[in-house]
Amino acid sequence: MKYPELSFEPFFTWANRPRILYKAGVREELGFEMEKLGGTKVVLYTDKGLVQAGVAQMVIDAIEASSLELAGVYDHIVQDARLGLINEGAAFYRKCGADCMVVVGGGSVMDTAKAINIMIGGGHEDFSPLAEQVGLFDGARLLPPHIAFPTTAGTGAEVTYAMVVLNEIDKVKVAVGHPYCTPDIAMLDPELTVKLPPKITAFTAMDAMTHAIEGVTTVSANPISDGLGLHAIRIITKYLPEVMKNPGNVDARGYLLIASTMAGMSFINAFTGGVHATAHALGALYGIPHGLANSIMLPHVMTFNLEEKPERFVLIADAMGVNVDGMTPEQAARAAVQAVKDLQKSVGLTQTLKDCGVPEDREALQPLIDLAMGDSQLPYNPRDLEEDDVYNLYLKAR
């Protein structure tokens, strides 16, 4: 079929701050790169799972082989960037007398570290007032040197100027933006992802797929985000099944890591939509990992949206390997949804919201609906979502 013309807003902006270094074993360049940034005394931020798996030690070895001084390791970070741990992590940095940070982890670790660096750079003692502001752009200043190693191919947090923070008391997730919170350098080392368990490999990759698909279909999509997002979709479709079959395939894991970064660059500029709005609420109230929540909601929100921008879903279908010749745009768009479902099934992602303990009663779901309706990403969805629409999406995802 003839591919459709894609429209976009006559004005858009694009932010792309960090340098990106890719190579299996690129961690060996850490000392040289941090020294160029002016860092000498490092705090490493990670989580206990990565310490136990020996992944954090791989980066610690690189630090100790350089002229950098390892001032301390903070490994208390858990799922979701939490206000209490952000404040604690900043206090740890100050206690260590550090002047730079190295971050080893997935989205929660990287988002926590971004918030800590904002506190250090701005001289703040408590992140809570900053989280309430949502956007920290006025008067923003450069922050201490910061290098990140993503250990999941999913969040793209190594290239985004925002972080999602969980208020544990109010059980609300908020997206906070800061122009300089992005790492100075994102080091993509696929060797650090090899020990990732299969289930987490699968749903973090579907997190990246969600970023790419929403980045291509939001009201803010533009030609640059389209290019990055569509190619990320191609890569994930090809290499996720391969990684699931052969977890030690470093080359395939490298492609997934690159796709995750590309999808991150796409969505941080084009934003996301209904999938993320509903998934943020699921994470805040039911503790469902973000990638898994995105994976569960993705095909249902795609189905809801496809009548609004079928031409964009045609290109998603094509990127996923669907032969769209002879199909109408509507048929090709629905084929894109089916391709996502087929990919999920092939990698063992068959969970529903029912499996995660989410009820179906409207009254019980109302707090979830309210959170989703207030999410900062909802306005970027290509089709308007009302409360009843969100309720029905949650029901369909059960």
N, C-alpha and C positions, 0 to 999 in steps of 0.2 A: 504494500500500500504506500501511497505518498505520505511522507511524514508531515505532521501538522506544523504550522507556524506557531511559535510560542510568543505570547504577549508578556510584557512586563511594564512596571511603572516607569515613567519617563525620567525619574531621578532615583538613584539608589546610592548608598555608601558601602564601602568595603574596608574592613579592618583585618590586617594579617600581620601580627607583630613578631612572633618568635622565629628565630632561626631553627631549621629542622635538620638534624643530622641522622642519617640512616645507615646502618651496617650491622650485621651480626657481630657482636663484640665491640660495638662503638663505645661502650662504657669505658674502654681503655683510654679514650680521649678526654675523659672527664676532667682530670687535673689540669691539662693544658687549656681547655676551654674555660674552666672556672677562674684560672689565674688571669686570663685575658679580661674577664669581667671584673677583676679586682678582689675576688673572694680569696680568703686564706684560711678561715676557721669555720668549719662546716657543722651544721646540725642536719642529720638525715631523718626524714619523716617517712614512716612506713606503717605497716600493721603487723600484728603478731603472726598471722598466717603466713605472710611472706618471709618473716624471720624464721619460722619453723621449717618452711620449705627450702630454705637456703638461698632464696632469690635476693633478699636484702644483702646477704653476705657477698654475693657476686659484685655488688656495687661498692660495698665497704672495702673489699679487696682492691678495687680500682682507686679508691680514695687513699688507702694506705700505701699504695704503690707510687703515689704522686707526692708532691711537696705540700699538699693540703694537710691541715690538722683536723682530725675528726673530733669535734668537741663533745658530741653526744648523739645518741640515737633515741628518737621518740617514736615508740611503736604502739601507742595506746589507741590509735584511730580505729574506729569501727564503721559499720555500714552507715552511710549518710554523714555529711559534715555537720557536726553537732556543736552548738554554741559553747557548751561547757568545755569540750575538748579543744575547741579553737582557742579559748582563753588560756587553758592549761598549757597548750602547745606553745603559745607566745611567751608565757612565763618561763617555760623551759629554755627557749631560745635565749632569753635575756640572762637567765641564770648561767648558761654555758658561755656567755660572752662571745657568741658567734657573730660573724659578719656576712654569712651567706647560707643558703639552704639547698639541699639536694633531696628530691622527692622520688620515692620508689613505690608505685602502687597504681590502683585503679582510680575511678572517678572520685570516690569518697576521700581517699588519701590526697589526691591532687587538689580537690576543692577545699579541704581543710587547710592544706598548706597555703593556698592562695589567700585565704582569709587571715591566716597567721601573718603572712608577709605584709598584708595591708596594715595590720595592727602594729607590726614592727616599724614599717616605713612611716606611719603616721603618728607614732607615739601613743597609741590607744591602749587602754587597760581592759576594755570590755567591748566585745564585738556586737553585743545586742543592739545598741543604738544605731550602729552602722547597718545592721540587717534590716532595720525598720525603714531605712531610706531607699532601699532597693537599688538605686543608681548612685554610685559614688564617683561622679565625674567632675563636679565642680571643685576646683582647687586640687585635683589629683596630682600626685607627684610620683616620680620614679621610685621604685622599691629596691631593697637589697638584692644582690645577685641570686638567681633562682634557676636551677636546672632540673628538669623533670624527666623521669623514665617511666612511661606507661607500661604497666604489666598486664593489662587486658586490652584486647582489640575491640573497644566498644565505645567508651565515653567521648573520646576526642578532647578531653579536658585539658590536654597538654597544649592545645592551640586556641582555647576559648577565653575571652575576657570576662567571664562570669563564673559564678559558683552557685550551687544549690545548697542552701543551708537549712537544716532542720532545727526548729524550735521545739525541744523535747517536751516542754511544759504545755504549750498551746497545741502541739501536734500539727504544726503547719510548716510546709516547705516553702521557702522564698528564694527566688533567683536574684542574686546581687551582682551588679556589674561594676567593674573598675577598669579603666583603660590600660593600666599597667600591671594588673595582677597575673596576666599570662606569663608563664616562664620566659626567661630570656632565651633559653635554648630548650627545645624538645629533642631528646635523644631517643630515637626509635631503635631499640635493640631486641630483635625477635627472640634471642636466646633467653630473655627474661620472661617470655610468655609460655615456654614449652611445658612448664610444670602446672599450668592452669588446668583444673579439673574439667572434664568434658562438658558437664552441665553448664558451668560458668563460661566456658569457651563459647558454647552455643548461644546463651542468652545475652552475653555481652556483644557478640557479633550481631545479634538481632537488634541490639540497642543502636549499633552503628548503622544498620540497615534502616532503622526508623529515622535516625538523623538525616540520612540521605534522602529517603522518600519524602519526609516532611519538608526538608530543605528545597526540594524540587517542586512541591505543590502548594506552599504557603502563598499568601497574598503578597509577600515580599520577595518571592523568588526572582532571580535575575540571571542573565547569561553566565556569569561566573559561577554562581552557586549551582546552576544547572549542570555545567561541565564537570565540576567536582563531584556533585551528588550522583549523576548518572554513571560516571565511571566507577565510583565507589560501589554502586549497586552491582555493576558487572563483576567486579573483583570479589565481592562477598559471595555472590551467587556461585561463582566458580570455585573459590578456595575454601569456603566454610565446610562443605561436605568432605573435601580432601583432608582438612585438618582433623575432622572428627574420625575419619578412618585411620589416619596416620598422625597421631598427636606430636610425634617427634620431627615432623617435616618442617624444618626451620624456614625454608624458602616460602612454603605456603603460609606459615604463620607470619612471615614478614609481609606478604601481600595483604593479609587481614589487618595488620598493624597500620600499613600505609592507607588502606581504605578507611579505617577508623579515623585517622588524622584528616583525610580528605573530607569525610562526612562532617567532622567537627568544624572544619573551615567553612563548609557550606552552610550548616545550620546556624552558626553563631552570627552569620551575616543575613541569612534569609529567615531565621528564627524557625520555630516548630509550630505545633498546632494542637489539635484535639487529642492526639495520642499522648503527647507529653502532659497536657492539662489533666487528663483522666489518670495517667500513670503517677504523676506527682501526688495526687490525692491518695491513691492506693498505697504508695510508699509511706506517706505520713501517718495514715490511720491504721493500716494493716501490716506494715513492715515488709511489704513485698519488694524484693530487690528491683531496682529501677529498670534494669535491662529486661527482666522477666515480665514486669508490668507492661513495659512497652511492647514486648513480643505478644502478649495476650491481647492487648487492645488494638494493635496495628491493623489486622485485616478488617476489623469491624469499623474502625474510623475510616479506613480507605473506602470501604463500601458506601459509607455515608457520604463521603466527599466526591466520589467519582463523577456524579452527574453534574457537578459544578465545573470541573476542569478535566473532562475526559481526555483532551488532547495531551495533557501531561502524563496521564496514566498510560497512554499508548506508548510513550517513550520509556516508561518504567517497565512495561511488559517486554518491550524490545531488549532493554538492558538485561533483563532476566532470562533472555534466551528464547522468548516466545516468538514463534513465526506469526507475525501479525498480518501477513499478506492475505487479502480477501476478507479481512474482518472490518466491520464498522468500528468507528472510534469507541462506541459503547461496548462492543464485544471485546475489543482489545483491552479496554480499561478493566473489565471484569476478569479477563485472563490474567492481568497483573495481580489482582487480589488472589486468584487461585494459585499463581506461581509462588506468592508469599506463603500461603498455607502449605503448599507442597514442600517448600524448602524447610519450613518449621517441622513438618512431620518427618522429613528425611534425617533431621538431626536430633530427633527425640523431644522436641518442644511441643508437647500435647496438653500442657496444663491449662486449666480454665480458672476463672475466678472462684468457682465453687470449690475447686481443689485447694484454693488459698484461704478458704473460710469466709469469703465475702457473701453476705446474705442477699436475698432477692426482695425482701419486704421494702416497700417504698419508704416507710418511716425510718427503718434501720439504715437505709442507704442515703437518707437526706444529708447527713453531715458530709458524706463523701461527695455528693452532688454539689453541695455548697462550696466545698474546697475547689472542686474542678471549675465551677463557674467563676470563681475569683482568681483563677490562675493567670499569671501574666502572659502565658503563651496562647491562651484561647483566642484573643482577637486576631491572631495571624492565621487561624484556620480558614481554608478557602470557602467554607460554607458555614453560615451562622449556626451556632449550637445553642438551643434553649434548654431549660432544665429537663423537660420531658425527653429531649433528644439524648442528653447525657444519661438519664435513667435507663433509657432503652439500650444504649450502648453497653452499659454495665450488665444489663440482663442478657444481652446477646453473648457477652463474653463469659457468661457462666456455662 
